[in-house]
Amino acid sequence: QNHVCAGMGTTEIFGRLLFEHGISGCRTLDLARDSWPQIQEWRHEDVTTLGNVLFQFQIPSAKAMDNTNWNERPLLEKQIAFAATMAYLNWRVTFHLFERYGVPKNDAWVHSETVEAISAKYAETGFIPLHPSVREPPPRPYDPQ
């Protein structure tokens, strides 16, 4: 309750974390949704675009990492560097927006019902969690005897 998780696409990320690992309870602000009206023109971009615009960074788009396998271990050095950059950039952009525009209006925060609905969507589509600790054995066929 005392932490805020913010970034581009956090609604989907927390839906998946709830589905795969049972993680919930963090106040979430998704910059890709209705957060601050001043950044709405970039809400369909990734956080690298927003960081590049706000701070004149020259970070390659997150789409450049789309063809890497994030499920394979160990992660590649470029994946670790990318993840660290995204973690920093989400923090830096969000901190800047809080300082510049203040706390977003109340309906900008992602509600737990929204995250739960996304988690349910994963379950309905037959998505299999990657983490073995949350995989339940398949249900047994009904045997009346």
Buried (B, 14 or more C-beta within 10 A) or exposed (E): EEEBBBBBBBBBBBBBBBBBEEEBEBEBBBBBBBBBEEBEEBBEBBBBBBBBBBEEBEBEEBEEBEEEEEEEEEBEEEBEEBEEBBEEBBEBBBEBBBEEEEEBEEEBBBEBEBBBEBBEBBEEEEEEBEEEEEEEEEEEEEEEE
